[in-house]
Structure formats: C-alpha cells, structure tokens
C-alpha cells in the first residue's frame, strides 16, 4: 500500500502561514535546498500529489495551472467545478474515499501538500509527517492541522538541523 505523507513547513509555534496566508517569513536555506536535491530520498518517491484549493490558488493567481507538473496532481475543492489544466484532477466528492483509492494503487508515495483543512480531513489517512520547522514565531495564523482534539502517536524516523536553524524531522505514525 502506498503511503500518504504530509510534507509541510511550520513555525516553531506550529503555523504553516500567517493569518492571511503569508509565507514570506520562512528563511531559505541553500544547505536544505542541496539536501533535497541529493540526500532526501522522498524527493523521487512521490508520483501523486493531493492539495487543497487554498494551496492551489496562489499558483493559479500567477498563471500556473499545474505547479507540480512532474507528478499526477489532484486538487480537493468543493467550489472549483472544472480543472484549468487537463493534467490536474479535481476531487469534489468523498475526499477520504479518493485518497484510500489512491493508496491502494500501484506506484510511489502520495504527497499531501496541504493545507490545514485538507490535512485535518485526511488526518487518519496520513502515514508520515515530514516537517520542516523554521526558527521563527508567527504568533497567529494557519495551524499545521485543523482537526478536533485527539492524541495520535508518531515516532521520529530521522531529524536533521540545517545552516539556517531549520529542523527537518520525519515521523512515522505509530501502529
């Protein structure tokens, strides 16, 4: 079975963006960029991507209809009736059922690109968390997950600190 991996950048206080979706406060790291090109094994292990409409909209706003053209892309949306790109499929029905279907297919992993509402809806389906924690505090904003209270255990598979203070941690859901 394929794994669903939520790969996300967060502030140390747990936000993926500011209150209006701002992400420009996350400092870039050349060392991390090089790591993703050479050492991060998952950079070639995803062949499918699922993202929410809020994650998709910034690309659309600048004319990019398929920001992840190298992999099969799905956008979860109840309001987008038709895909602006023939290679992007809209999921407007049962999101959990569709992800379960994708997990049963042959292939590589499934990259959950966000956002918080989508990750909250799919939380029980998430097998791994790949979290880039940046050394910044946003104070408020969009949380990593929008879900009700529950305690779910994960185990650290690996962790590494980069030149700009970014801590990249990979977690696997406990059985």
N, C-alpha and C positions, 0 to 999 in steps of 0.2 A: 504494500500500500504506500502511496506517495504521502509525503509529509507536507503539512501547511505550516509555513514559517512566517511569523510576524517579525519583519526586519524594520527597525524603527530607530529614529534619533530622538533623544529626550534630554531635557534639562535635569539637573540634579534634584529639582523639586517635582519631577515627573510629568512635565508638559512637553508635547510634541510641537507646539506652536503657541504664539501669543493669542490674546483674545480675538483678534481679527484674522488669525491665520498667519501671522508674521513668522517667518523662519530665518530671517537675515541675521539674527544674533548668534547663530551657531558657527563657531570659528572653524575654518577649514584646516586640514592637516595634510601636508604633502606626504608625510610618512604613512598615514592611513590610506591615502589615495593609492600609493605604491603597493601597500599591503593588499588592497582589494584587487589589484591587477595581477599580483604574483602569488600570494600566500593564502588568501581567503578561499577555501575550497568551494564554498557555495556560489561563488561568482559564476560558475559554469554548471551549477546543479539545479538551476531553475529553468523550466521550459514553459511555465504558465504563471501568469500574474493576475491577482484579483485586487482591485482598488475601488474605493468609493467615489461617488460623484464629486465630493469636495476635494479629493486628491487629484482627480482628473481635470477639474475646471481650470486651474492655473495654466496647464498646458494648452487647453483649448483657447484660453484668452489671448495667447500669443501665436495662435495658428498652428499649434502642433496637435494633430488629431490622434497620433499614436506614439506617445513618449517612450514606449518600450517595444519598439517595432521588431526587435530581435527575438521576442518570445510571444506566445499566444496570450492575448490580453482580454480580460473581462472587466467591465465596469458595472458595479452594482448601483442601480438607480431606479427609483420609482417615477421619476419625472422626465427622464430622457427617453423619448419614445423611439427614436431612430439613431443608430450609431452614425457619427460623422465620418467614420472610417470603416471600410469593408473588413479590415482585419481586427477590429475591436468589436467584441460581442457584448451586448447589454444584458445584464441579469436583472429582470424586473419582477420575477416571481419569487419562489421559495429559495432564498439565498443559501440556507443551510443545506437543503437538499442538493442544490447545484454543486456546492463545494464537496459534499460527500461523494457525489458522482465523479467529480474531477479527481478526488483522492483514489478512487477505485481504478482509474485508467492507468495504462502503462505509461511510463515516462519518468521524467525527473521531478524535482520538488516544485511546490507551488509557493510563490512569493506573495504574501499578503502585504500590500504597500500602504494600507491604511484607508481611512483614518480611524479615529477613536470610536465613532459609532459603529462602523463596519467591524472593527476588531471586537467590540463588545458583543455584537450579534453573533460573531463567529468564535467567541472565546472558547467554547467547549470543543471546537474543532482544531484549535491551534496546538500543534505538536511541539514546536520550538519557538523560542523568543531569541532574536538576535538584536541586542540592544546597544546602541552607541550612546553612552551617557556623557554629555558635554559638561565641562566645569563652569556652568552658568546657572543663574537662578532667574526664572521669569516672573515668579510671584503669582501669576494667574495665567490662564489660557486654556488651551485644549489639552485635556489629560491624555495619557497614553491609551487608556481604555475608558469607555463609557459603559459601565455594567453595574449591576447591583452588587451589594456586598456578598462576597463569598471568599473563602480561603482555598487557594489552589496551589499545590506544591510543584516547584520546579527544581531541578538540580543544575548546578553550574557545570557545563561541559568544558568551557575554556574562558579565559579572561586575559586581556592584554591592555596595557596603558601605552598611549601614543604621545608624541612630542608636544602636542597642544593640550595635554591633560585629558583627552578623550579616553574613556574606558570602554572597550568593546567586549561585551560579555555574551556568550552563547549559553542558553538554558534549554534543557530538555524537560518536558512535562514528566512528573513522577507518575508511575503506573498506579 
